[in-house]
């Protein structure tokens, strides 16, 4: 007789239910002494209190949270945060959708998160970065395959501001003063710490926008923020203190706030502006 003869090929529902009951009956509950229960609860609540205090002021918006608003047929957006230099939003375009020409009131940064965007001769794919300076004019933006993108410095969500940008786009003068970084080319990444690489995107000497890429097991020390700092997860997972950020999650750390140690056990790529 072979070993496999003792192993049934499959269980029907009745057999599985019987097996579940046998296991359940064998799992006796553990009832710690009352004093130990009270001590465990106290320690847990102390940790919750410390965590709430350490993360006070941080704004975290999950991909699944927030309210989507329709911009036009086939295009919707979700506001994340509005600052002194425009809003940060997620924008989603269905396949074939088109954004009309517009003129930027603020310096606008965009990152393709999924799918692709076409702007004249530019064809942007996942994690490609595009910057348009204030006053510059965009021709229409298409998406052949559909796209999800992050925009920072947009007037979306501000009805008057968005109308001003659209009307400005009707005037043909002005160059599209822009900068594009194709992350797939792997150029420009520099090692800034053990297991941490950085790709500089833009800076005015005070504020900067960067991509960070962390290898599994990498850590970044906790720090304070002299300016508002925006973070968008592009790939992987990252713990910032007790907060776990997943792909396409957004977090704002306002000026004066603190960040705990950042750690990833699976690796992470993120956009940071601040």
Secondary structure, 3 states (H helix, E strand, C coil): CCHHHHCCCCCCHHHHHHHHHHHHHHCCCCCCCHHHHHHHHHHHHHHHHHHHHHCCCCEEECCCCCCEEEEECCEEEEEEEEECCEEEEEEEECCCCEECCEECCCCEEEEEEEECEEECCEEECCCCEEEECCCCEECCEECCCCEEEEEEEECCCCHHHHHHHHHHHCCCCCCCCEEEECHHHCCCCEEEECCEEEEEEEECCCCEEEEEEECCCCEECCEECCCCEEEEEEEECEEECCEEECCCCEEEECCCCEECCEECCCCEEEEEEC
